[in-house]
Amino acid sequence: MAILSVLKATVVALAVAACAPLLAQGTPIDAAAFDALVAHGPVADPATIAANQWASKIKQAGTLRLGATQTSNLFSQLNEKDGRIRGFDAGLAQLLTRYILGDGSRYRFTQVTSSTREQVLVNDQVDMVLATYSITPARAEKISFAGPYYTSQAGVLVKSGNQAIQSYHDLAGKRVATQAGSTGPAILAQFAPKAVVQEFQTHQEALDALRQGRVDAYVTDYTLLLNALSLGTGDTHLAGAPFGPQDPYGIGLPKGSDGVAFVNAFLKKIEADGTWARLWKVTIGQRTGSTNVPAPPPLP
């Protein structure tokens, strides 16, 4: 897909971030542009809302209950100064909130991890989960997915100066971090079965373990690894190209929910009117030095 070639180019660009002084300092999001984009997103007409049980429930409640994260630099990052969460996933969530409720700020945030995303939906604690959430058959047995709205692969992150690990082929016998409940353990079992895998509950815990030398590498979704590189700390780099199967990101919804059709229609709308592309530019493109907007993955 087009997005794959674009993100591979982004990986290469970020891996040599020393050549880009701006990225070396970390490139903050343009908060004003992000906020303006959300504030001018489309709003569904009353008939569209009334025709859908999932959306009607949210409309009646006056708040969308969102399962998400706030520590993913490119996708969903909390700004402690103004209390706002911004990023690609955060933008989609806020645009969808505006589409249903007319105001992108009318959501109630619940922190999720790779291990809790299905459970908060099964327990009716949230209306949806939007958190770089890979669509897998095992997860689809418990919940439903709208999308995909993005695609990715796996990547290997190592400390700067580590020349022993050039790609996933070099992980045999190495201590490798990944996230519990993510696709990482299965990918490592398939592509690096001799790696010594250590599972962590969050991305930050795994990243800290790598930076502190407690593990030799960190394998996870490479768009999450872009988060680490976009911070410009210079203490890590990507080892080799992305690998493994294409990883489609979906929006988690309660099992059997008619919200799937509603959210997919919303995604098609913002892709057609250019909102998706503008959001990508503000949250990812401008911050990683990538100027070519990828094509979103096909929707059902």
N, C-alpha and C positions, 0 to 999 in steps of 0.2 A: 504494500500500500504506500501511497505518497507520504503518509505520516511517518512510516518507518524510515524512509530515506532521509527525511528532514531531521528526525531525532537522532539518527546515526551521525549526521553531520554536526548536530549540536553537541553530541558526546565528544567528537573529535575536537571541536572548537574549545570545549570546556576543559578537556584534558591538557590542553596547552594554554591554559588561562594566563600563564606568566607573560604571554605575549600581548595580553589585553589588560592594560592598567586599570580600566574601569571595573572589569570583572574581578580583578585581583582584590579590590576593596569590597566586593559584594555590591550588587546592583539592586537597590530597593525598588519596590513596586511604585508606580505612579498612582498614589492613592486617590488624587483628585480625578484622574481619568477613569479609574476603576469605579469610584462612587458614582460618577456621572453616567457611566455605561449602565450600571444597575438601575439608576434612577429613571432612565429613559427606555427601559426594557418594555416589551409588549405586555398588555393586560388582557386576559381572557374576557369575553363577553359573558353576561349572566347565563345565557342559554348553554354555553359550552361547559360552564361549571355545573349547572343543574343536571346535565345529562350524564354526569360521572359521580358515582358514589364516593370514591376516594377523595376527589377534589371538593365535593359538597361537604364532607365531614370536616375538612380543614377550614373551609369557608365559614361554616357554622361555628367552629371553635374560635376562629379569629386569629389563630396561631398555627404555624407549621412546626411540628416537632421533628427536629433534624438531628440525626446521628452523624457526627463528623469528627474531624480532628482540628487542632489549632497549632500544630507544630511542624507543618509541612510547608517549607518556604515558598515553593512555587505554586502549590495547590490549595493550601488552607492554613494561613499563618495569622495568629493573633498579634495585633499591634497593641501593646500594653498601654501606650500613651493615649489612644482614643477608644480602646475597647472594641475595635472593629476587626473582623476576620476577613482577610482578602486572599485571593489566589484563584486558580482556574476552577477547582471544585467549589470553592466558596462562592465564586461568581455565579456558577450554574445554579447552586442552591438558592442564592438570593434572587436571581432572575426568576426562578420557578416560584419562589414565595411571592414575588411581585405579580407574576402572571395570575396567581390564584387570589391573592389578597389585596393587590393594588399597592403594596408597600414592601420592598425587599427586606426591611428590617424586622418584619413581624414573624420571626422564627424563634423557637426555643432550642437552645443548643444542648446536646448531650454528647460528652466525649466518648468515642469508641476506640477500640483497638482491633487488631486483626483477629483476636480471639473472641471478641464480644459482638461483632457486627450482626451475625444472624440472631443471636439471643435477644437483642433489644427489639428486633422486629417481631420475633416469635412471642415475646412477652408484651407486645403492644406498648412499649415505652416510647417509640418514635414512629413517625409516619413514613420516614424514608431514611436511608443511609447513603450518603454521598461522600466517599472517602477512598479514592483510588482503589476501588473495590472490584477485583477481578471476577469475571463471570466464569464459574466452574460448574460442572454437573453436580458435584457433591453439595455445593451451596444451593443450587437450584432445586434440590429436593426439599429444602426447608423454607425457602423464600422465593419470591419472583424478582426478575430483573427487567428494568427498562434499559434501553440502550442497545448496543454500546455507544458511548459518546467519545471514546478515546481508545487507542491501542498502544501496547508497550511490549517489551521483552524483559529478560533478566539481564543483570549486569554484575560485574565483580568490581568492588572498590577495595583498594589497598592503601597503605600509608605511602606518602611520597618517599621516594628513594628505594622502595621495594622493587627490585628487579627480578626476584626469584619467581614471582607470579606474573605471568604475561597474559594469561587468559584462564578460563575455567579448566583447561587441560592441566594446569599446574597445581590444582587444589588437593591432589591425593596426599594424605598424611598431614595436611595443614588444618589448623583450627579455623573454622569458618562460621561466622555469625549469620543468622537469618532470623526472621520474625516468626514466632509461633503463630499458627493459625493462618499464615500467608501461604502463597504458592511456593515459597522458597524451599521448604523441606523436600517437597516432591521433586522440584527441579534439580536440587542437589543430589537426591537419590538416583535420578536418571542420568545426569550429566557428570557428576563428580561423586560416584558411590563410595570412594575411599577417603573422602574428606571427613574430618572430625567435626561434626556439626554441633553448634551450640545455639539453642533457640532463646531469643529474648522477646519480651512482651511488646516492646515498642521499637520504632525506628531509632529513636534517640538513644535508647539503651544499647542497641547493637552498634550504632555509630560511636558511642563513647567507648565501648569495649575495643573497637578497632583503634581509635586514637590513643588509648591507654596501653596498647600492646597486648591486651589479654587474648586477642584473636589475631590471625594473620590476614583475614579477608572478610568482607561482608558481601553476601550475595542476596539481592532482592530485586524487585522491580526497578529497572534502570531509570525510570522517570523520578523515582524517589531518590536515587543516587544523584540525579541532577540537582536536587535540592541542596545536598551537601556541597556540591561544586559551585553552585550559584552564590553561596555565601562567601566564596572567595577567600577562605582561610588558608588555602594552599598546602594543607597538611595531608591531603589525600588525592588520589587520582584513579581513573578508571583503567582497569587492566583488560585490554582487548576489546573486541566489539561486542555488542549485545548478542545474546544467544538464547536458544530455546524457542518454544512456540510463541506465536503472537498472543499477547495477553489483553483481551478486551476488557475495558472498564465499564461497569454497569452501575445503575442506580438501584439499590436494594429496596424492595417494597414487600409488604405482607404477602404471603403465599396466596395466589389466586386473585390478587387485587386487580380491579379494573383500572387502577392507577397506571398500570403498564401502558395501556393504549393512550391514556391522557398525557403521560410524560413523554412518550415517543412522539406524539403529535407536537408537543411543545418543542422538543429537540429539533424536529424537522423545520419548525417555524423559525427558530433562531439561527439555524444553519442557512436557511434560504434567505433571510433578510440581512445576513452579514454579522449578526451579533456574536455568534460563535467565533468567527474569525477575529473580530475586534477584541473579544475577551482573551483569546490566545495571544494576540500581539501584546496586550497590556501585561498579562500575568507571566507569560513564558518567553515569547519572542524577544521583546525588548530587553529582557533581563539575562538572556543567554546568548545574545548576539546573533540570533537566527532571524533572517528577514523573510524567508519563504514560508508562508502560511500553509500548513498541511491540510489535506482534505480530511474531513471527519469520516469515520468508518461508516459503511452503509447501515441503515436502520431497517428493521423488519417491516 
